[in-house]
Amino acid sequence: MSKCHLAQINIAHSRDTRDSETMKGFMDRLDEINSVADRFPGFVWRLQTEEGDATAIQAFDDPLLLVNVSVWDGLDSLKAFVYKSLHVELIQDRDAWFEKVRQPHQALWWVPEGHLPSVEEGREKLEYLQANGPSEVAFTFAKSFGPPV
């Protein structure tokens, strides 16, 4: 592989439907957070509808399971967005909107520059991580692997 980018998928099980009062606080902040991501240094791409919303994409049988897929120029830029931007406020308040997921809910993996992963590819990586633990195939922030040589 020549130059690589970092792909990620994360899932969250919402406490109620997207249009419910329970999810209002999250949904009200979504455009703001997506805008921060779109302009964040190292951001490459994110899964979204024509309206700019990934929560409208049903990737799993369970309609309350939300999915996010994105691509970044590397691990440091993704980590900075997740933990050092406004995004961290959503993490701090997540218990108000989301059920605890008992298995890995995020997977990271390297892709060739220019490759935009499908939801199916992300699901496969997440399932691999859940079944096998972190490796060069799919990994986590806590146990990460560098790009292939």
Phi and psi restraints in degrees (value plus and minus 20) as a CYANA .aco file:
   2 SER   PHI    -100.3   -60.3
   2 SER   PSI    -139.1   -99.1
   3 LYS   PHI     -93.6   -53.6
   3 LYS   PSI     118.7   158.7
   4 CYS   PHI    -137.8   -97.8
   4 CYS   PSI     134.5   174.5
   5 HIS   PHI    -140.6  -100.6
   5 HIS   PSI     142.9   182.9
   6 LEU   PHI    -120.5   -80.5
   6 LEU   PSI     102.9   142.9
   7 ALA   PHI    -120.1   -80.1
   7 ALA   PSI     132.4   172.4
   8 GLN   PHI    -165.3  -125.3
   8 GLN   PSI     127.2   167.2
   9 ILE   PHI    -147.5  -107.5
   9 ILE   PSI     120.0   160.0
  10 ASN   PHI    -160.2  -120.2
  10 ASN   PSI     128.2   168.2
  11 ILE   PHI    -142.7  -102.7
  11 ILE   PSI     134.6   174.6
  12 ALA   PHI    -166.1  -126.1
  12 ALA   PSI     116.5   156.5
  13 HIS   PHI    -116.7   -76.7
  13 HIS   PSI      86.6   126.6
  14 SER   PHI     -91.6   -51.6
  14 SER   PSI     131.4   171.4
  15 ARG   PHI     -93.2   -53.2
  15 ARG   PSI     -39.1     0.9
  16 ASP   PHI    -180.7  -140.7
  16 ASP   PSI    -198.7  -158.7
  17 THR   PHI     -88.1   -48.1
  17 THR   PSI     137.9   177.9
  18 ARG   PHI     -77.0   -37.0
  18 ARG   PSI     -52.2   -12.2
  19 ASP   PHI    -112.4   -72.4
  19 ASP   PSI     -10.9    29.1
  20 SER   PHI    -101.0   -61.0
  20 SER   PSI     142.1   182.1
  21 GLU   PHI     -83.0   -43.0
  21 GLU   PSI     -55.8   -15.8
  22 THR   PHI     -78.3   -38.3
  22 THR   PSI     -60.7   -20.7
  23 MET   PHI    -111.9   -71.9
  23 MET   PSI     -21.3    18.7
  24 LYS   PHI     -75.9   -35.9
  24 LYS   PSI     -65.3   -25.3
  25 GLY   PHI     -80.3   -40.3
  25 GLY   PSI     -60.0   -20.0
  26 PHE   PHI     -89.4   -49.4
  26 PHE   PSI     -70.4   -30.4
  27 MET   PHI     -82.8   -42.8
  27 MET   PSI     -55.0   -15.0
  28 ASP   PHI     -85.3   -45.3
  28 ASP   PSI     -45.6    -5.6
  29 ARG   PHI    -116.2   -76.2
  29 ARG   PSI     -29.0    11.0
  30 LEU   PHI     -80.4   -40.4
  30 LEU   PSI     -67.5   -27.5
  31 ASP   PHI     -80.7   -40.7
  31 ASP   PSI     -61.3   -21.3
  32 GLU   PHI     -81.0   -41.0
  32 GLU   PSI     -68.6   -28.6
  33 ILE   PHI     -87.3   -47.3
  33 ILE   PSI     -61.0   -21.0
  34 ASN   PHI     -82.6   -42.6
  34 ASN   PSI     -57.4   -17.4
  35 SER   PHI     -84.8   -44.8
  35 SER   PSI     -60.7   -20.7
  36 VAL   PHI     -81.5   -41.5
  36 VAL   PSI     -65.2   -25.2
  37 ALA   PHI     -81.1   -41.1
  37 ALA   PSI     -66.4   -26.4
  38 ASP   PHI     -79.5   -39.5
  38 ASP   PSI     -48.8    -8.8
  39 ARG   PHI    -121.9   -81.9
  39 ARG   PSI     -21.5    18.5
  40 PHE   PHI     -93.1   -53.1
  40 PHE   PSI     118.8   158.8
  41 PRO   PHI     -76.8   -36.8
  41 PRO   PSI     108.2   148.2
  42 GLY   PHI      76.4   116.4
  42 GLY   PSI     -30.7     9.3
  43 PHE   PHI     -89.4   -49.4
  43 PHE   PSI     117.1   157.1
  44 VAL   PHI    -134.4   -94.4
  44 VAL   PSI     -69.0   -29.0
  45 TRP   PHI    -185.7  -145.7
  45 TRP   PSI     133.7   173.7
  46 ARG   PHI    -162.2  -122.2
  46 ARG   PSI     128.3   168.3
  47 LEU   PHI     -85.4   -45.4
  47 LEU   PSI     112.8   152.8
  48 GLN   PHI    -184.6  -144.6
  48 GLN   PSI     139.5   179.5
  49 THR   PHI     -99.1   -59.1
  49 THR   PSI     157.7   197.7
  50 GLU   PHI     -80.4   -40.4
  50 GLU   PSI     -44.8    -4.8
  51 GLU   PHI    -104.9   -64.9
  51 GLU   PSI     -22.7    17.3
  52 GLY   PHI      68.7   108.7
  52 GLY   PSI      -1.1    38.9
  53 ASP   PHI    -139.7   -99.7
  53 ASP   PSI      99.5   139.5
  54 ALA   PHI    -104.2   -64.2
  54 ALA   PSI     -42.3    -2.3
  55 THR   PHI     -86.8   -46.8
  55 THR   PSI     -38.8     1.2
  56 ALA   PHI    -100.0   -60.0
  56 ALA   PSI     -29.5    10.5
  57 ILE   PHI    -108.3   -68.3
  57 ILE   PSI      96.7   136.7
  58 GLN   PHI    -112.8   -72.8
  58 GLN   PSI      84.5   124.5
  59 ALA   PHI    -117.0   -77.0
  59 ALA   PSI     -31.9     8.1
  60 PHE   PHI    -149.6  -109.6
  60 PHE   PSI     142.9   182.9
  61 ASP   PHI     -81.9   -41.9
  61 ASP   PSI     -55.4   -15.4
  62 ASP   PHI     -98.1   -58.1
  62 ASP   PSI      94.1   134.1
  63 PRO   PHI     -87.1   -47.1
  63 PRO   PSI     -34.0     6.0
  64 LEU   PHI    -108.8   -68.8
  64 LEU   PSI     -23.4    16.6
  65 LEU   PHI    -111.6   -71.6
  65 LEU   PSI      88.0   128.0
  66 LEU   PHI    -110.4   -70.4
  66 LEU   PSI     128.5   168.5
  67 VAL   PHI    -146.8  -106.8
  67 VAL   PSI     126.4   166.4
  68 ASN   PHI    -156.4  -116.4
  68 ASN   PSI     110.5   150.5
  69 VAL   PHI    -148.9  -108.9
  69 VAL   PSI     114.2   154.2
  70 SER   PHI    -169.1  -129.1
  70 SER   PSI     147.1   187.1
  71 VAL   PHI    -149.6  -109.6
  71 VAL   PSI     118.6   158.6
  72 TRP   PHI    -152.3  -112.3
  72 TRP   PSI     141.7   181.7
  73 ASP   PHI     -95.1   -55.1
  73 ASP   PSI     -30.7     9.3
  74 GLY   PHI     155.5   195.5
  74 GLY   PSI     156.0   196.0
  75 LEU   PHI     -84.5   -44.5
  75 LEU   PSI     -60.5   -20.5
  76 ASP   PHI     -82.9   -42.9
  76 ASP   PSI     -60.8   -20.8
  77 SER   PHI     -88.6   -48.6
  77 SER   PSI     -60.9   -20.9
  78 LEU   PHI     -84.0   -44.0
  78 LEU   PSI     -64.9   -24.9
  79 LYS   PHI     -80.4   -40.4
  79 LYS   PSI     -61.7   -21.7
  80 ALA   PHI     -82.9   -42.9
  80 ALA   PSI     -63.1   -23.1
  81 PHE   PHI     -82.6   -42.6
  81 PHE   PSI     -68.2   -28.2
  82 VAL   PHI     -83.6   -43.6
  82 VAL   PSI     -63.3   -23.3
  83 TYR   PHI    -129.2   -89.2
  83 TYR   PSI     -28.0    12.0
  84 LYS   PHI    -151.5  -111.5
  84 LYS   PSI       0.7    40.7
  85 SER   PHI    -146.3  -106.3
  85 SER   PSI    -195.5  -155.5
  86 LEU   PHI     -76.5   -36.5
  86 LEU   PSI     -41.8    -1.8
  87 HIS   PHI     -75.2   -35.2
  87 HIS   PSI     -52.4   -12.4
  88 VAL   PHI     -81.1   -41.1
  88 VAL   PSI     -47.9    -7.9
  89 GLU   PHI     -83.8   -43.8
  89 GLU   PSI     -57.4   -17.4
  90 LEU   PHI     -87.3   -47.3
  90 LEU   PSI     -56.9   -16.9
  91 ILE   PHI     -83.5   -43.5
  91 ILE   PSI     -63.0   -23.0
  92 GLN   PHI     -84.2   -44.2
  92 GLN   PSI     -51.4   -11.4
  93 ASP   PHI    -120.1   -80.1
  93 ASP   PSI     -12.7    27.3
  94 ARG   PHI     -79.2   -39.2
  94 ARG   PSI     -51.1   -11.1
  95 ASP   PHI     -83.4   -43.4
  95 ASP   PSI     -42.7    -2.7
  96 ALA   PHI     -91.5   -51.5
  96 ALA   PSI     -46.8    -6.8
  97 TRP   PHI    -133.7   -93.7
  97 TRP   PSI     -43.9    -3.9
  98 PHE   PHI    -148.4  -108.4
  98 PHE   PSI     124.2   164.2
  99 GLU   PHI     -95.3   -55.3
  99 GLU   PSI     134.6   174.6
 100 LYS   PHI     -90.8   -50.8
 100 LYS   PSI     109.0   149.0
 101 VAL   PHI    -114.1   -74.1
 101 VAL   PSI     105.5   145.5
 102 ARG   PHI    -105.2   -65.2
 102 ARG   PSI     -21.2    18.8
 103 GLN   PHI    -147.8  -107.8
 103 GLN   PSI     151.3   191.3
 104 PRO   PHI     -72.9   -32.9
 104 PRO   PSI     112.6   152.6
 105 HIS   PHI    -134.6   -94.6
 105 HIS   PSI     -18.0    22.0
 106 GLN   PHI    -160.2  -120.2
 106 GLN   PSI     119.4   159.4
 107 ALA   PHI    -152.3  -112.3
 107 ALA   PSI     121.8   161.8
 108 LEU   PHI    -138.2   -98.2
 108 LEU   PSI     126.9   166.9
 109 TRP   PHI    -180.2  -140.2
 109 TRP   PSI     137.2   177.2
 110 TRP   PHI    -109.8   -69.8
 110 TRP   PSI     119.2   159.2
 111 VAL   PHI    -149.6  -109.6
 111 VAL   PSI     134.6   174.6
 112 PRO   PHI     -83.1   -43.1
 112 PRO   PSI     124.0   164.0
 113 GLU   PHI     -72.7   -32.7
 113 GLU   PSI     112.9   152.9
 114 GLY   PHI      75.8   115.8
 114 GLY   PSI     -35.4     4.6
 115 HIS   PHI    -101.2   -61.2
 115 HIS   PSI     110.4   150.4
 116 LEU   PHI    -131.2   -91.2
 116 LEU   PSI      91.3   131.3
 117 PRO   PHI     -89.5   -49.5
 117 PRO   PSI     124.6   164.6
 118 SER   PHI    -102.9   -62.9
 118 SER   PSI     146.5   186.5
 119 VAL   PHI     -80.9   -40.9
 119 VAL   PSI     -59.3   -19.3
 120 GLU   PHI     -82.4   -42.4
 120 GLU   PSI     -62.5   -22.5
 121 GLU   PHI     -81.5   -41.5
 121 GLU   PSI     -64.4   -24.4
 122 GLY   PHI     -81.6   -41.6
 122 GLY   PSI     -63.3   -23.3
 123 ARG   PHI     -79.8   -39.8
 123 ARG   PSI     -63.2   -23.2
 124 GLU   PHI     -81.1   -41.1
 124 GLU   PSI     -62.1   -22.1
 125 LYS   PHI     -85.6   -45.6
 125 LYS   PSI     -62.1   -22.1
 126 LEU   PHI     -85.4   -45.4
 126 LEU   PSI     -63.2   -23.2
 127 GLU   PHI     -83.6   -43.6
 127 GLU   PSI     -59.5   -19.5
 128 TYR   PHI     -81.2   -41.2
 128 TYR   PSI     -67.2   -27.2
 129 LEU   PHI     -81.2   -41.2
 129 LEU   PSI     -63.7   -23.7
 130 GLN   PHI     -82.2   -42.2
 130 GLN   PSI     -56.7   -16.7
 131 ALA   PHI    -103.5   -63.5
 131 ALA   PSI     -52.1   -12.1
 132 ASN   PHI    -140.4  -100.4
 132 ASN   PSI     -31.6     8.4
 133 GLY   PHI      61.9   101.9
 133 GLY   PSI     156.2   196.2
 134 PRO   PHI     -86.1   -46.1
 134 PRO   PSI     119.4   159.4
 135 SER   PHI    -178.3  -138.3
 135 SER   PSI    -194.9  -154.9
 136 GLU   PHI     -82.7   -42.7
 136 GLU   PSI     -41.6    -1.6
 137 VAL   PHI     -93.0   -53.0
 137 VAL   PSI     -65.3   -25.3
 138 ALA   PHI    -176.3  -136.3
 138 ALA   PSI     115.0   155.0
 139 PHE   PHI    -163.4  -123.4
 139 PHE   PSI    -195.2  -155.2
 140 THR   PHI    -147.6  -107.6
 140 THR   PSI     152.6   192.6
 141 PHE   PHI     -80.7   -40.7
 141 PHE   PSI     -62.1   -22.1
 142 ALA   PHI     -88.1   -48.1
 142 ALA   PSI     -54.3   -14.3
 143 LYS   PHI    -151.4  -111.4
 143 LYS   PSI      67.1   107.1
 144 SER   PHI    -125.3   -85.3
 144 SER   PSI     143.9   183.9
 145 PHE   PHI    -151.3  -111.3
 145 PHE   PSI     124.8   164.8
 146 GLY   PHI     -92.8   -52.8
 146 GLY   PSI     149.2   189.2
 147 PRO   PHI     -84.9   -44.9
 147 PRO   PSI     132.2   172.2
 148 PRO   PHI     -81.9   -41.9
 148 PRO   PSI     131.2   171.2
